[in-house]
Amino acid sequence: STLCTWGFFKASASTLTSQLGIMAKHVILALVALAVTGACVSALDNGLQRVPTMGWMSWERFGCEIDCKNNPDNCISAALYKAQADRMVEDGWLEAGYEYVNVDDCWLAKNRNATGDLQADEERFPGGIRALCDYLHAKGLKCGLYEDIGTKTCAGYPGLDVQPGSGKPEQLARDAAVMASFGIDYLKVDGCNQSPSVMNETYPRLSKALNQTGRPIVLSCSWPAYMSNRMTDETYKLLVQYCNGWRNWDDINDSWASVSSIIGWWTKWQKNLTAVAQPGALNDPDQLLGGNTGLSISETEVQFGMWALFAAPLFMSNDLRAIAPEIRAILQNREAIAINQDPLVVQASMVRGDVSQQSVFVKPLKNGDRAVGLLNMHAGVPGFPVAIEFSAKDAGLPDGTVFSAHDVFGRRGLGTFHGSFSHKVPCSSMLLLRITPH
């Protein structure tokens, strides 16, 4: 948020631009804001992502397919995003909480326009991103977009090229203003083509510039994913201060090995991650894969259940035009979503076991309940179910507490238990519970 004289400058600029177009107004507001002294700009405080965001994102499923002539149904285009948006509204996804439709890399034209502004590929995005955002907003959805902090995006399209220090302030202000003029509600900013050594400066500069446009935009940063496990306390503090969320580690791909590696990494670094997760500032383990071909039904439950426990953003990357009913039932499970959306926004921790074999994760909930995940990651021989147990004390309750247990994916009560619980869990599976102390 910005303080001091910013309110006066913003009001004056709004009056001066009352007869101008949306883009011109945002440009002037952003440029004037950057003229205000640095002492008048405080930390990011945009009131967004107080609970994990939910939506659909194109990258993992559709990548950078731009051959619309030979692959019109799957190429990165306004038509693709509109088709997914239609399914989100008509098939119950929006009602379940999935409200963002996020455009990823490859939406841009190969060059900026004659005035130096970022622009969409006009052939694939007729009318530009503004027209697509207008379509999504008319359906009650929100519009997300992708860019890169460096000179180019990861796929080689024009990047924001945010500089450390005070370099290129006019370009930074104008790019932020252009993004706001598109009507976007969410911006994912990748970290290709820039040295990680300057990202502690460049991402905060971008955050301030976006905040100064006056448009509420969720900012998802990526610089932890480029730090190669060299994160410092300073970087974590900056993330919380300037980003609504951040990608922490490797990109996900459509495989059980990828999901397993992310869960393992999250557990290894859980002390650091749980310390910073809070309303408005979330760790992001990447997209949900359910509906593609790489995961079984039980593995889809594991990913969705663990992402719910991790208080992670829930962005599907699949084709909603062709998704099996049993996968839809998992991804629209209201009880699992309620765990994810719990307003405490506490990230679960492993409290017992070995994450590569059998383990127990616990997430406190606002009403005093606990979400508990009994996870069996074993996928080899022998392949029979294994008993996993936890105590009331493991769940953060007084030793010997009596509690009832509810199977979230099974949608059934399991009974009342005196101080402990044990259940057999198949390989590559989990039992997600909501327990209520008595």
C-alpha positions as CSV (number, residue, x, y, z in Angstrom):
1,S,0.0,0.0,0.0
2,T,1.1,3.6,-0.5
3,L,0.8,6.4,2.1
4,C,1.5,10.1,2.5
5,T,0.8,12.3,-0.5
6,W,-0.2,9.4,-2.8
7,G,-3.9,9.9,-2.2
8,F,-3.6,13.5,-3.3
9,F,-1.6,12.7,-6.5
10,K,-4.0,9.8,-7.3
11,A,-7.1,12.0,-7.0
12,S,-5.5,14.7,-9.1
13,A,-4.4,12.3,-11.8
14,S,-7.8,10.8,-11.9
15,T,-9.4,14.2,-12.6
16,L,-6.8,15.0,-15.3
17,T,-7.5,11.7,-17.0
18,S,-11.2,11.5,-16.7
19,Q,-11.7,11.9,-20.4
20,L,-8.8,9.5,-21.4
21,G,-8.9,5.8,-22.1
22,I,-8.3,3.1,-19.4
23,M,-4.7,2.5,-20.5
24,A,-3.7,6.2,-20.4
25,K,-5.2,6.7,-17.0
26,H,-3.3,3.7,-15.5
27,V,-0.1,4.9,-17.2
28,I,-0.4,8.5,-15.7
29,L,-1.3,7.1,-12.2
30,A,1.7,4.8,-12.2
31,L,4.1,7.4,-13.4
32,V,2.9,10.0,-10.8
33,A,3.1,7.3,-8.1
34,L,6.8,6.7,-8.9
35,A,7.5,10.4,-8.4
36,V,6.3,10.2,-4.8
37,T,9.1,9.8,-2.4
38,G,10.1,6.3,-1.4
39,A,9.3,7.0,2.2
40,C,5.6,7.1,1.2
41,V,5.6,3.5,-0.1
42,S,5.2,0.7,2.4
43,A,4.9,-3.1,2.1
44,L,2.5,-4.9,-0.2
45,D,-0.8,-4.8,1.5
46,N,-3.4,-5.4,-1.2
47,G,-5.8,-7.5,0.8
48,L,-5.7,-10.3,-1.7
49,Q,-5.3,-14.1,-1.4
50,R,-6.3,-14.2,2.2
51,V,-7.1,-17.8,1.6
52,P,-5.6,-19.9,-1.2
53,T,-6.6,-18.9,-4.7
54,M,-8.4,-21.5,-6.9
55,G,-8.7,-21.7,-10.6
56,W,-7.4,-23.1,-13.9
57,M,-4.0,-22.6,-15.6
58,S,-2.9,-23.7,-19.0
59,W,0.8,-24.4,-18.7
60,E,1.3,-28.1,-17.6
61,R,-1.4,-29.4,-19.9
62,F,-1.1,-27.1,-23.0
63,G,2.5,-25.7,-22.6
64,C,3.5,-23.4,-25.5
65,E,1.5,-24.9,-28.3
66,I,1.0,-22.0,-30.8
67,D,0.2,-23.9,-34.0
68,C,-3.5,-23.0,-34.2
69,K,-3.7,-24.1,-37.8
70,N,-2.9,-27.7,-37.1
71,N,-4.0,-27.9,-33.5
72,P,-6.8,-25.4,-33.1
73,D,-8.4,-27.0,-30.1
74,N,-5.3,-27.0,-28.0
75,C,-3.2,-24.0,-29.0
76,I,-2.6,-21.1,-26.7
77,S,-5.3,-18.7,-27.8
78,A,-8.3,-16.8,-26.5
79,A,-10.5,-19.6,-27.8
80,L,-8.8,-22.1,-25.5
81,Y,-9.3,-20.0,-22.4
82,K,-12.9,-19.2,-23.3
83,A,-13.6,-22.9,-23.8
84,Q,-12.2,-23.7,-20.4
85,A,-14.0,-20.8,-18.8
86,D,-17.3,-22.0,-20.2
87,R,-16.8,-25.4,-18.7
88,M,-15.8,-23.8,-15.3
89,V,-19.2,-22.0,-15.2
90,E,-21.3,-24.8,-16.6
91,D,-19.8,-27.8,-14.8
92,G,-19.8,-26.5,-11.3
93,W,-16.1,-25.5,-11.0
94,L,-16.9,-21.8,-10.3
95,E,-19.5,-22.8,-7.7
96,A,-16.9,-25.0,-6.0
97,G,-14.6,-22.0,-5.7
98,Y,-12.4,-22.2,-8.8
99,E,-12.6,-18.6,-10.1
100,Y,-9.4,-17.7,-11.8
101,V,-8.6,-18.5,-15.5
102,N,-4.8,-18.0,-15.9
103,V,-3.1,-17.4,-19.2
104,D,0.5,-18.7,-19.0
105,D,3.5,-18.2,-21.3
106,C,3.3,-17.7,-25.1
107,W,0.4,-15.2,-25.2
108,L,2.6,-12.3,-26.2
109,A,3.5,-11.1,-29.7
110,K,7.2,-11.6,-30.4
111,N,7.9,-7.9,-30.1
112,R,6.5,-4.9,-28.2
113,N,4.3,-2.5,-30.2
114,A,5.5,0.8,-31.8
115,T,5.2,2.7,-28.5
116,G,7.1,0.0,-26.6
117,D,4.1,-1.6,-24.8
118,L,3.6,-5.3,-24.3
119,Q,1.0,-6.7,-26.6
120,A,-0.8,-10.0,-27.2
121,D,-0.4,-12.0,-30.4
122,E,-3.3,-10.5,-32.3
123,E,-4.0,-13.6,-34.4
124,R,-4.4,-15.9,-31.5
125,F,-5.9,-13.2,-29.1
126,P,-8.2,-11.0,-31.2
127,G,-8.8,-7.8,-29.3
128,G,-5.9,-8.5,-27.0
129,I,-5.9,-9.6,-23.3
130,R,-8.4,-6.9,-22.4
131,A,-11.1,-8.6,-24.6
132,L,-10.4,-12.0,-23.0
133,C,-10.5,-10.5,-19.5
134,D,-13.8,-8.9,-20.3
135,Y,-15.2,-12.2,-21.5
136,L,-14.1,-13.9,-18.2
137,H,-15.4,-11.1,-16.0
138,A,-18.8,-11.3,-17.7
139,K,-19.0,-14.9,-16.6
140,G,-18.1,-14.1,-13.0
141,L,-14.6,-15.3,-13.4
142,K,-11.2,-13.6,-12.8
143,C,-8.5,-13.1,-15.3
144,G,-4.8,-14.2,-14.7
145,L,-1.8,-13.5,-16.8
146,Y,1.9,-14.5,-17.0
147,E,5.1,-12.5,-17.5
148,D,8.7,-12.8,-16.6
149,I,11.0,-10.6,-14.4
150,G,13.8,-10.9,-16.9
151,T,14.5,-9.8,-20.5
152,K,12.4,-12.6,-22.0
153,T,9.9,-15.1,-20.8
154,C,11.0,-18.7,-20.4
155,A,9.6,-19.4,-24.0
156,G,11.4,-16.4,-25.4
157,Y,8.7,-13.7,-25.6
158,P,9.3,-10.1,-24.3
159,G,9.8,-10.0,-20.6
160,L,9.4,-7.1,-18.1
161,D,13.2,-6.7,-17.8
162,V,12.8,-5.2,-14.3
163,Q,16.2,-3.8,-13.2
164,P,17.8,-3.7,-9.8
165,G,18.4,-0.4,-8.1
166,S,16.4,2.4,-9.9
167,G,17.0,1.4,-13.5
168,K,14.3,2.0,-16.2
169,P,11.6,3.4,-13.9
170,E,9.5,4.7,-16.8
171,Q,9.3,1.3,-18.5
172,L,8.5,-0.4,-15.2
173,A,5.7,2.0,-14.5
174,R,4.3,1.8,-18.0
175,D,4.4,-2.1,-18.1
176,A,2.6,-2.2,-14.7
177,A,0.0,0.3,-16.0
178,V,-0.5,-1.7,-19.2
179,M,-1.1,-4.9,-17.2
180,A,-3.6,-3.1,-15.1
181,S,-5.3,-1.7,-18.2
182,F,-5.8,-5.2,-19.5
183,G,-8.1,-5.8,-16.5
184,I,-6.1,-8.7,-15.0
185,D,-6.7,-9.9,-11.5
186,Y,-3.7,-12.1,-11.1
187,L,-0.1,-11.9,-12.4
188,K,2.3,-14.9,-12.3
189,V,5.9,-13.6,-12.8
190,D,8.5,-16.2,-13.8
191,G,12.3,-15.8,-13.2
192,C,13.9,-16.8,-16.5
193,N,16.6,-14.7,-18.1
194,Q,17.6,-12.8,-14.9
195,S,20.3,-13.5,-12.4
196,P,18.8,-14.7,-9.1
197,S,21.3,-12.5,-7.3
198,V,19.2,-9.4,-8.1
199,M,15.8,-10.8,-7.6
200,N,15.6,-9.5,-4.0
201,E,15.5,-6.1,-5.6
202,T,13.6,-6.6,-8.8
203,Y,10.5,-8.5,-7.5
204,P,9.9,-5.9,-4.8
205,R,10.2,-3.1,-7.4
206,L,7.6,-4.8,-9.6
207,S,5.3,-5.3,-6.6
208,K,5.4,-1.6,-5.7
209,A,4.8,-0.6,-9.4
210,L,1.7,-2.9,-9.6
211,N,0.4,-1.7,-6.3
212,Q,0.7,1.9,-7.5
213,T,-1.6,1.3,-10.5
214,G,-4.6,1.2,-8.1
215,R,-5.9,-2.1,-9.5
216,P,-6.0,-5.1,-7.1
217,I,-3.7,-7.8,-8.7
218,V,-2.7,-11.0,-6.9
219,L,1.1,-11.2,-7.4
220,S,2.7,-14.7,-7.7
221,C,6.5,-14.5,-7.6
222,S,9.0,-17.2,-8.7
223,W,12.3,-16.2,-7.3
224,P,12.5,-19.0,-4.7
225,A,12.3,-21.6,-7.5
226,Y,15.5,-20.1,-8.9
227,M,17.5,-19.9,-5.6
228,S,18.4,-23.6,-5.6
229,N,17.7,-24.2,-1.9
230,R,19.8,-21.1,-1.0
231,M,16.9,-19.2,0.5
232,T,17.7,-16.9,3.4
233,D,15.6,-15.3,6.2
234,E,15.9,-12.0,4.3
235,T,14.4,-13.5,1.2
236,Y,11.5,-15.1,3.0
237,K,10.8,-11.7,4.7
238,L,10.8,-10.0,1.3
239,L,8.4,-12.6,-0.1
240,V,5.9,-12.1,2.6
241,Q,6.2,-8.3,2.3
242,Y,5.9,-8.0,-1.5
243,C,4.2,-11.2,-2.9
244,N,0.9,-12.8,-2.4
245,G,2.4,-16.2,-3.2
246,W,5.5,-17.8,-4.7
247,R,6.7,-20.9,-6.5
248,N,9.2,-22.6,-4.3
249,W,10.7,-25.4,-6.3
250,D,10.7,-27.3,-9.6
251,D,8.0,-27.2,-12.1
252,I,5.5,-30.1,-11.8
253,N,5.0,-32.6,-14.6
254,D,2.4,-35.1,-15.2
255,S,3.8,-38.0,-13.2
256,W,3.6,-39.6,-9.8
257,A,7.4,-39.2,-9.5
258,S,7.0,-35.4,-9.8
259,V,4.2,-35.2,-7.2
260,S,6.2,-37.4,-4.9
261,S,9.3,-35.3,-5.2
262,I,7.4,-32.1,-4.4
263,I,5.8,-33.7,-1.3
264,G,9.2,-34.8,-0.2
265,W,10.8,-31.4,-0.7
266,W,7.9,-29.7,1.1
267,T,8.5,-32.0,4.0
268,K,12.2,-31.6,4.1
269,W,11.9,-27.8,4.3
270,Q,8.6,-27.7,6.3
271,K,10.1,-25.7,9.2
272,N,10.9,-22.8,6.8
273,L,7.7,-23.0,4.8
274,T,5.3,-23.3,7.7
275,A,6.9,-20.3,9.4
276,V,6.0,-17.9,6.5
277,A,2.7,-19.3,5.2
278,Q,-0.1,-16.9,6.3
279,P,-3.2,-15.1,4.9
280,G,-2.0,-13.1,1.8
281,A,1.3,-14.9,1.6
282,L,1.4,-18.5,0.4
283,N,3.9,-21.2,-0.6
284,D,2.9,-22.7,-4.0
285,P,3.8,-26.3,-5.0
286,D,2.5,-25.8,-8.5
287,Q,-0.5,-27.1,-10.6
288,L,-3.0,-29.9,-9.9
289,L,-2.7,-32.7,-12.4
290,G,-6.0,-34.5,-12.0
291,G,-7.7,-35.1,-15.3
292,N,-4.5,-35.8,-17.2
293,T,-2.9,-39.2,-17.8
294,G,0.0,-39.3,-15.3
295,L,-1.8,-40.1,-12.1
296,S,-4.1,-42.9,-10.9
297,I,-7.3,-42.0,-9.1
298,S,-5.7,-42.7,-5.7
299,E,-2.6,-40.6,-6.7
300,T,-5.0,-37.8,-7.7
301,E,-6.5,-38.0,-4.2
302,V,-3.0,-37.8,-2.7
303,Q,-2.1,-34.7,-4.6
304,F,-5.3,-32.9,-4.0
305,G,-5.4,-33.9,-0.3
306,M,-1.8,-32.9,0.3
307,W,-2.3,-29.5,-1.5
308,A,-5.3,-29.0,0.7
309,L,-3.2,-29.7,3.8
310,F,-0.4,-27.5,2.5
311,A,-2.8,-24.5,2.2
312,A,-1.6,-24.2,-1.4
313,P,-3.2,-22.4,-4.3
314,L,-5.4,-24.8,-6.2
315,F,-4.8,-24.3,-9.9
316,M,-5.8,-27.2,-12.1
317,S,-3.9,-27.7,-15.4
318,N,-6.1,-30.1,-17.4
319,D,-8.7,-30.1,-20.1
320,L,-12.1,-29.4,-18.5
321,R,-13.8,-30.3,-21.8
322,A,-12.8,-33.9,-21.2
323,I,-12.5,-34.9,-17.6
324,A,-13.7,-38.1,-16.0
325,P,-16.6,-37.9,-13.5
326,E,-14.5,-39.6,-10.8
327,I,-11.7,-37.0,-11.2
328,R,-14.2,-34.2,-11.1
329,A,-15.6,-35.6,-7.8
330,I,-12.1,-35.4,-6.3
331,L,-11.3,-31.9,-7.4
332,Q,-14.7,-30.6,-6.5
333,N,-14.8,-32.3,-3.1
334,R,-16.2,-29.5,-0.9
335,E,-14.8,-31.0,2.3
336,A,-11.3,-31.1,1.0
337,I,-11.7,-27.6,-0.4
338,A,-12.9,-26.4,3.0
339,I,-9.7,-27.7,4.6
340,N,-7.7,-25.8,1.9
341,Q,-9.7,-22.6,2.4
342,D,-9.7,-22.6,6.2
343,P,-9.1,-18.9,7.2
344,L,-6.3,-19.8,9.6
345,V,-4.1,-20.6,6.5
346,V,-1.8,-22.9,8.6
347,Q,0.3,-25.2,6.4
348,A,0.3,-28.8,7.6
349,S,3.4,-30.4,9.1
350,M,4.5,-34.0,9.1
351,V,4.3,-35.1,12.8
352,R,5.1,-38.8,12.4
353,G,6.8,-41.2,10.1
354,D,8.9,-41.2,6.9
355,V,7.5,-39.2,4.0
356,S,9.0,-41.7,1.5
357,Q,7.1,-44.5,3.2
358,Q,4.3,-43.9,5.7
359,S,3.7,-40.6,7.4
360,V,1.1,-38.4,9.2
361,F,0.5,-34.7,8.5
362,V,-1.6,-32.4,10.7
363,K,-3.2,-29.0,9.9
364,P,-5.0,-27.1,12.6
365,L,-8.4,-25.6,11.6
366,K,-10.1,-22.4,12.8
367,N,-13.0,-24.1,14.6
368,G,-10.7,-26.3,16.6
369,D,-10.9,-29.3,14.4
370,R,-7.7,-30.9,12.8
371,A,-7.2,-32.0,9.3
372,V,-5.0,-35.2,9.3
373,G,-3.5,-36.9,6.3
374,L,-2.4,-40.5,6.6
375,L,0.0,-40.9,3.7
376,N,1.4,-44.1,2.2
377,M,3.9,-43.2,-0.5
378,H,5.3,-46.7,-0.8
379,A,4.9,-48.0,-4.4
380,G,7.0,-51.1,-4.5
381,V,6.9,-54.7,-3.1
382,P,5.1,-55.7,-1.0
383,G,2.0,-53.9,-2.2
384,F,-0.5,-54.5,0.5
385,P,-2.1,-51.8,2.6
386,V,-0.2,-50.7,5.7
387,A,-1.6,-49.6,9.0
388,I,-0.8,-45.9,9.9
389,E,-1.6,-44.5,13.3
390,F,-1.5,-41.3,15.2
391,S,-2.4,-40.1,18.6
392,A,-4.4,-37.2,19.9
393,K,-1.1,-35.7,21.0
394,D,0.3,-36.0,17.5
395,A,-2.7,-34.0,16.3
396,G,-1.9,-31.2,18.8
397,L,-4.6,-32.2,21.2
398,P,-4.3,-33.1,24.9
399,D,-3.1,-36.7,25.4
400,G,-6.0,-39.1,25.6
401,T,-8.5,-36.7,24.0
402,V,-11.7,-38.4,22.6
403,F,-12.4,-37.4,19.0
404,S,-14.6,-38.3,16.1
405,A,-13.0,-38.9,12.7
406,H,-14.5,-38.2,9.2
407,D,-13.2,-39.6,6.0
408,V,-13.1,-36.6,3.6
409,F,-12.8,-38.4,0.2
410,G,-15.0,-41.3,1.4
411,R,-17.6,-38.7,2.7
412,R,-18.4,-40.8,5.7
413,G,-18.0,-40.8,9.5
414,L,-15.6,-43.4,10.9
415,G,-16.7,-43.3,14.5
416,T,-15.4,-42.0,17.9
417,F,-11.8,-42.8,19.0
418,H,-10.2,-42.6,22.5
419,G,-6.8,-40.9,22.2
420,S,-5.6,-42.6,19.0
421,F,-6.5,-43.8,15.5
422,S,-5.2,-46.4,13.2
423,H,-6.2,-47.3,9.6
424,K,-4.8,-49.4,6.8
425,V,-3.8,-47.3,3.8
426,P,-3.0,-48.8,0.3
427,C,0.2,-48.0,-1.6
428,S,0.3,-44.6,-3.3
429,S,-2.8,-43.5,-1.4
430,M,-3.9,-41.4,1.5
431,L,-6.7,-41.2,4.0
432,L,-7.7,-37.6,4.6
433,L,-9.5,-37.0,7.8
434,R,-11.2,-34.2,9.6
435,I,-11.2,-34.9,13.3
436,T,-13.3,-33.2,15.9
437,P,-12.3,-33.3,19.6
438,H,-15.0,-34.0,22.1
